[in-house]
């Protein structure tokens, strides 16, 4: 599969990745996205980034205070996503 396979449906692909990470998919959907992630380097890279971010937030939220700079990193990621997906913050 091409690295560009999902460029035309980037928003949909990322939404599926978020649902996958959150365990919000059916068994069939989980199988489908698992196979896709194995075959698509672009989507797999996005999955890895989002999985790491989710883990960082999970670990950070288990303490009273967030690590220095976490809030700014999250704001930067949100700003990046809103730039990539115009109207996403609406």
N, C-alpha and C positions, 0 to 999 in steps of 0.2 A: 504494500500500500504506500502511496506517496505521502511525504511529509505534509503536503498541502491538502490532504483529503478532506479536512474539516474546515478549511478557511472560509468557505461560503456559509457554513452553519456553525461558526465559532460559538455564538451565544448558546445555541442549543447543546452543543457538545459540552461546554463548561457547566451548564445547568445539570446535565446528566452526570457529570463527574461529581458535582456537589451532592446530588441525591445519592450517588453510589457511596461516597464517603460517609454520608449520614445514615446509611442503611435504609433508605426510603424507596428501594426498588423491589420489584417482584423477583422471584427466583429466575425467571426467564430473562428479565432485563439485566440482572446481575451477570448471567452467563454471557449475554450479548456484549455488554460493555467490557467484561473481562477479556473476551476474545479480541475485541477492537483495540483495547489498550496494549495487548501483546503484539498487534500487527501495525499499530500506528505510532511512530516515534513522537510525533507532534502532540498527540493527545496524551501519550504516556508521560511526556515531560510535564504537561499541565497537571496531570494527576499527581505526579511526584511533588510538585511545588505546593499544590493545595493540601496534600496529605501532610507535608512537613509543617505548613502554616497551621493547620488544624491541631497537630500535635503540640506545636509551640504554644498556641493559645490554651490548650487543655492543661499543659504543665504549668503555664503561667497563672492560670486562674485557680490553681490549687493552693496558691500562696496568698497572703494578704495583699501584697503589693506586686504589681507587674514589674518585670525587669526594666532597667533604664532603656529607653529608646523603643520599647515595644509599641507604645501608643503611636509614635511617629511612623514606625514601619507599617503599621496597619493603616494609618491615614494615607500614606503614600501608595499602598496597594489598592485602596479604595479609589483614590484619584486616578491611578493607572487604569483600573477596570472601567471607570466612568469615561475615560478618554477613549479606550478601546471600544466600548459599547455606549455610544452616545444615547442619552435618554435612559440609561440603566438606573440612575438615581431618582428617576421620576416616579 
